Amino acid sequence: MNARVETHVYGGQGTATHANLDEFGTVATVLNEMVDPTARVGADWRTAGLDLFTIRTKAPICPKIFGARMPQQQSSSPEAPADAANPPNATIQHVSLNYSLVTNHINERADEAVVLAQKMQDLADKLTEAYSMYSEADDLARRLFGEGLQLGTTMAPGLGVLALGATAIGSTIAGSIKEGKFNPIYAITGTSKLHEGMLSALGSAIVNGDQDRSERALKGLEESNEVNQAAGILAEHTSKIKDILFGNKLTVSQIHPKKGIGETRSIEDTLTNVHDMRLNDVPYGSIAIQKYRREDGSTAWMVTIPGTDGKIDSPFDWFTNMELMSDKHRATADSVRMVDEAMRQAGIQPGDPVAMVGHSQGGIVAATMASDFADKYNIKHVITAGSPIANHSIKDGITVTSVEMEDELVSALDGAPNPSNPDWVTVSGTSPPMGSDKGTVVEGSGNRKFLTHGMEYMKAAYRNAQEQGGPALYDHEQRFKQTINGTLEETTYWRGKISHGAHGSN
């Protein structure tokens, strides 16, 4: 028995899949894929008609075709006896195709193929339009629920805390009974719908604590980045404490681990690789940078960034998360400085197309590079796994593919759902209680549910979305392949260290 993951997809081109409507997204994809082959069948029928006409014109003296009679067949020898089956006065009977009938049949089949292709295209377009409307309505409902929960918690914080606690306790009891043993993870799972709204209310209380509740509530309806503002206030203090305790001098150098990551050809590969950075024991505080040579001679880059490692001399420590969540401090956070310096040392030029993937803190760093360093690097695609990046101001034209689990807290730390537009797709996963046969198996999960923030769950979520199909995910896969579509030339690994000394990097 293994844990499983079910997903739905928000945003992107065309459709978004959800619950029992997943089949419609798959049907729309299949229909779109069959339009061109069906149209080609019609063209082949037309070609067959032309070939038949050519064959007919090459036989101008065929008596059967033109209704003529062949001269009487004579024996070559007067003494030779007549053939009983072919008497001397018989005429040769030619058998020929009914060209008129066959030509009509060909034209009918060609017309049918053209009509079928058009019907499939029309049906696919209608499914896409209807599904897009559903996705927008579903996304709006989610946002309204979050804003309503924030409003209610702001006006009556005591009731909000009571509701959260009661839901957590009830979910833990129900999930543990179904699993057969006590598992506190269900407290997080059961309250997943409440995370974003209640975190927004907490952020608003930190930022606007000097205002009365009604004023805070109204302001909360106008803003969506209360958590980021609150993080900025807290980071003013935590960053100073961190600098005093651990220093702020950054040193970045190239390393050569015994085992690293594999080649990157798809979004799924990027998720595998960011996980393998941990599984293959690449030293903490490290990232991987892959260099690809494209067919046109240009160079593309893939940057892989693991999540928080918690080491005191690492740029990816726990304190840095607070700075990354702040609009004011994120561009100067240690992990961002480290990735920027590693990219410079690796030789990434301003015009080179770059794709980036990150888990947890690594995803926040990737989103920060795309939002705050867009003028320095040509970042084309960002893939995040379990990263709260909804309020990052990523420019239009940069593709963002986010994988999140609804029943883990980290992705909701921004207090807002991700934007829903053609450039941004969110694969949102849920993990049903143990024993369910729905969804995709989480590899290595065994017979007990654990924190869904891990990459095992993130990879399972993306596989489940792929199994469902749909134009949105397909479009993002194609965009990724347009960036990383060359020959892998090298993979380099870069490690950052934090120490006491003058601020800066070397």
N, C-alpha and C positions, 0 to 999 in steps of 0.2 A: 504494500500500500504506500503510495507516494502522494505528496501534496500536488495540487493542480492549480492552473491559472486560467481564467477566462478574461477576455478583453473586449473593449470597444474602442473605436477610433474617432477622435474629434479633429475637425479641421481638414486642411488639404484640398486638393482639386476634386471636385465632383461629389463623391459620396463619403459618408461616414457610417461605420457599422456599429450596431448596438443590439444586444440581447438577441431576441428571436428574429430580428430583421437582418441578421448577418447574411442570410441566403440571398437577399435581394442585391446586396453589394457584389456577391460572387456572380450572380446571374448577369448583372450589368457588365462586369468585367469580361465574362465569357462571350456575351453578345458583341461587345466592342471588338474582341479579338477575332470573332468569326466573320465580321463584316467584309474585310478585305479578301479573305480566302473565298468567300461565297461570290463576291464580285468577280474574282479571277476565274471561278468556274463558269460564270456567264460569258466571260471573254473567251474562254476555251471553246465553249459551244459555238460562238460566232466564228472562231478560227476553223473549227471543224466544217462548218458550212462552206467557207471559202475553199478549203481543201477538197471538198466533194465537188464543187463547181469546177475546180482545176482538173480533177480526174475525168470528169465528163467531157470537158473540152479537148482532152487529149485522145479521145476515141471518136473522131468525127465520122468514120466510115463504119462504125459498128451498126449492123443491120437491125439489131433488136432495138437500139436506142432510137434510130431514125425510121423504123418501120419498113425497111427494104427486105427483099428476099435474096438469098444467095443463089448463084447458079447451081444447076443440077450437078451432083457429084458423079463423075464417071470413073469406071475402073481403069487402072493403068494398063491392064492386059485384057484383050478381047476374050481370051480363053479362060480368064479367071472367073470362077463362079461368083454369083451375086451373094452378098451377105444378107441372110434372112432378116437380120435386125436392122439393116440399112440398105433397102432395095435401091436399084440404080436410079429410079426416078424421084427418090426422097430428097428433100431440102434439109440443110443443117439448121437445127433449132438452137438459137442463142438464148441464154438466160441472163437477165440483167436486173440491177436494182431498180426499184421504183423511185427514181430520183426526186420526183415531186413530193412523194409521201415522206421520204427521209429528210428532205430539206425543210418541210413544214415542221416535222418533229424537232429538228435541230433548233429552228427559230423559236418554237414554243418553249423548249427547255432553257434557252438563253434568256428569254423574257422572264421566265419564272425565277431564274437565279437572280436577275437584277431586282425584281420585285421583292424577293426574299431578303436580299441584302439591305434594301431600303427599309423594310419592315423591322429587321433586327436593329438597324441604326436608330430608327424612330423609337422603338421600345427601350433600347438602352438609354437614349436621351431622356425619355420620360421617367424611367427608374432613377436615373441620376438626379434629375430635377426634384422628384418627390423625396428622395433620400436626403438631398441637400437641405431641403426645407425641414425635414425631420431633425437633422443634425443641428440646425440653427435653433430650432425650438427646444431641443434637449439641452443644448448649451445655455440658452437663455434661462431655462428653468433651474439649471444648476447654479447659475450666477445669482438668480433671485433668491434661491434658498439660502445661499451663503450670506447675502446681504441681509435677509430677514433674520437669520440666526445671529448675525453680528449686532443688528439693531436690538433684538430681544435680550441678548446677553449684556449689552451696554446699559439698557434700561433696568434690567433686573439681574445683576451678576450672581446673586445668591441662587436664584432659580436655575441659572445657566450651569453653575457648578454642580448643583444637585442633580440636574438632568444628565450631565456628563458622567457623574459618578454612578448614578443608577444604571445608565446604559452600559457602562464598563463592567459593572458587577454582574448584571444580567447576561451580558455576552460571554463573560468568562465562565459562568456556570453552565450556560447552554452549550458552548463549544467544548468545554471539558467533558461534559457528559457524553456528547456525541463521539469525542475522540477516545473516551474511556479512561482518561487520566487528567489530572489538573494541568492546565496550560494557560498562564497569564497572558500569552500573546493575544488571546481573543479579546482582551480589554481594548487593545489598539484596533483590532479588526472591527469590532462591533461599533466603535465610535468614529469610524473613518469619515462618515458623512458630516460629522460635526467639526472636524479639524480646522478647515479653512476659515469658516465663519467665526469660530471661537478664538482662533489665533489672531484674526483681524481685530476682534474686540479687545484682546489683550494688548495688541500693538497700539490701538487707539487710546487705551487707558494710559500707556506709557508716554505717548506723544502729547496727548491733550488732557493730561490728568488734572490740570488747573481749571478746566472748564466743567460746567455741570453736565449731567448725563444727557439731557436733551440736546445740548449743543454738540457733544461728542457724537451722539447718534446721527444727527443731521450731517455732520462733517464726514462721518464714516460712509454715508451713502454717496458722497461726492468723490471719495478717494478709494483707491484699491491697493495702495502701497504703505499702509499703516505699519506693517511688520518691518518693512525696509527702513522706514523712518525711525522706528524704535531701535532697530539694530544699529543705526547710525549713532544714536544717543549712547547706547551701551558700548559701542566700539570705541568711543572717545576715551573710555576708561580702560577697557580690556587691552587695547593696543599699547597703552602706556605701561600697563602692568607686565604685559608680555615682553616688551622691549627691555624692561628693567631685569626681569628674571632670566631671559634667554638671549637677549641681544637682537640686533636688527641688521647685522652684516650678512649679506647673502653671497655665497660662493657657489658657482655652477661649473661643473666639470663633466667631461665625457667619461662613461664607465663601460665595462665590457662584461656583462653578466654571462654566466655559464649557459643559461637557457633563456630565451626571450619570447617573442611573439611571432606569429606567422604572417603570411601575405594578406593584404586586405583587398577584397573584391566586391564586398557588399556591406550593407548596414549590419547584417547579422555577424559578419566577420569582425566588425569594429567592436561589437559587444563581447564577442569571444576573446578578442585580444586584450581589452581592458580588464577582463577577468583573469586572463592568463598572466598579466603582470603580477598579480598576487599569487596565483597558483604555482607559477614557476619561480617564485622567490626572487624576483628582481628586487634589489635593495630598496628600502623605503626612501621616500623623497625623490623618486625617479619618474621620468616620463620617457616615452619612446617617440622617435620622429622617423618616418619612412619617406624616402625620396623615390618618386616615380618619374620615368621618362616617357612622355606621351608621343604619339605617332607624329605630331607636327613639330617635334623637337623641343617643346616647352617642358618645364618641370612642374610637377604637382607634389604636394606634401600631405601626409597623414600624421596627425599629432594625437597620441594616445595618452590620456591623463587619468591615473587611478584616483581613488577617493582619499578621505582622511586616514592617515596612518597613526596619528596621535603621538608621534615621537617629538621630544622637546626640541631637538635640533633640526627638525624637518620643516620645510615651508608649508607642509600639509598638516599642521597640528590642529588641535581642537579650537584654539583661540581664533585662528584665521577664518573659521566659518562665520564668526560674528562680523568681521570686517567685510567679507564677501557679500553678506546679506545687506550691507549698507550701500546706498547709492553714492554716498560721499567718500567712502573709504575703499571700495572694492578694487579700484584700479591700482592702488598701491599696496594691496594685500601681498604677503610674502609669496604665496603660491602663484599669483598672477605675475609678480616680478620674476619669479623663477622660470615660468613658461616663456615669458617674453625674452629673457636672456638666452634660454636654450634655443629658441627659434632663431635668434640672431646668430648665435654661434654655429648653428647647423647650416646656415647659409640661405635661409628663406628670404627671397627678394620681395619687394613691395608688390610686384605684379603677378607673382606666382600663385596659382590657385591652391587653397588650403582647405582641407577637411579636418575636423577635430571631433574627438569623442571623449567623454568623461563620465565617470560614475560618482555620484554624490557631490563632494566638494570639487572633484575634477570636472564635472559637468557645469558647475557654477563658474569655474575658471574659464572653460570653453565659451560659455555665454558672455562672460565679461570681455574676453578677447574680441568676440563678434560685435559687442555693443560699444566698447570703449576704445578699441584699437582698430576699428574698421578703416581708418585712414592710413594706418601703418601696414596692415596686412590685407591681402585679398582673400578673406575668408568666405568660402562659398557654401559650406555645409557644416552644421553643428549637430552632433548626436549626443543626447544626454540620457542618463539612466539614474532615476531616483534623485533628481536635482531640482530644487525650488528656484525656478528662473522666470516665473510668469511676469515679473515687473522689470526685467531687463529690456532696455530699449534697443532691441536688435533691428537693424535697418532692413527695409524692404529689399527683397531680392536675395537675402541670405536664407537658405533653407534650414529649418530647424525640425529635427525629428526627436521627440521626447518620449521616453518610456518611463511610466510611473506605475506604482501600485497604490490603489486607493486605500488599502488597509495598512499603510505604513505612514508614519508621521512626517518623515523628512521631506517628501515631495510637497507636502502641504504647508511647509514652514513659511512660504511667501504669503500665505493667507489669501490667495486668489487663484482662480483657474487660469490655465495657459490661454493665450490668445488663440482664436480660431479663424484662420485665414489660409489661403492657398499655399503660403510659404511655411506654415507651421502645422505639423501633424503631431498629435499626442496619442500614444497608445496607452490606454488606461486599463490596468489589470486589477482583478479581484481574485482572491484565493478562497474558495469555498471550504467549509469544514472538512476535515479528514474523512475519507470514506466516499466522497463524491466521485462520480465517474465522468464528470463534465470538465471540459477544458483540456489543456496540455500539461503533461506530467513535468514536474520540477525535478530535474536530475539530481540525484544524491540527497533528496529530502527525507528518505526513509519513511517511517510510520509516525512522524511527529511534525506538526507545523512549527516553523520557527520564523524569525523576523523576515518579513517580505522585502526588506530593503536590500537584501543581498543580491548579487549578480545572478545567482541561480534562478531567482524569481524573475528578474528583469529579462533574462534570455528566454525563459519559458513564455513570458508575456508577448515578446516580439514574435516568437515562433507561432503562437496561437493566432496573432493578428495576420501573419502570413498565410496560415492555413485557411483563414476566412476569406482572404483575397480582398479585392476592392481597389478602385482606381487611385484612391488617396495614397495608400502605401506603395503601390506600383509606381506612381509618379515620383515619389521621393527616392525610391530605389534607382530609377532612371537618372534622376538628378545627381545622385551620388556617383553613379558610374560615369557620368559626363565629367566629373572632377577627377576621380581616381580611375583612369582608364589606360594606364601605360604599363611599362615594365618596371618592376621593383629593382632599383639599383643598389640601395643599401638601407639598413635599419640601424640607427644610432640611438644610444641610451644616454640620458643626461640626468645627473643627480644634483640636487640643491642641498646646501647645508646652511644653517643659521647659527651665528655666533656673536659674541660681543665684539664691538669694534665700530669704526666709522660707518655710517649708513651708506649703503650702496652695494654694488656687486662687482665681482671680478672673476 
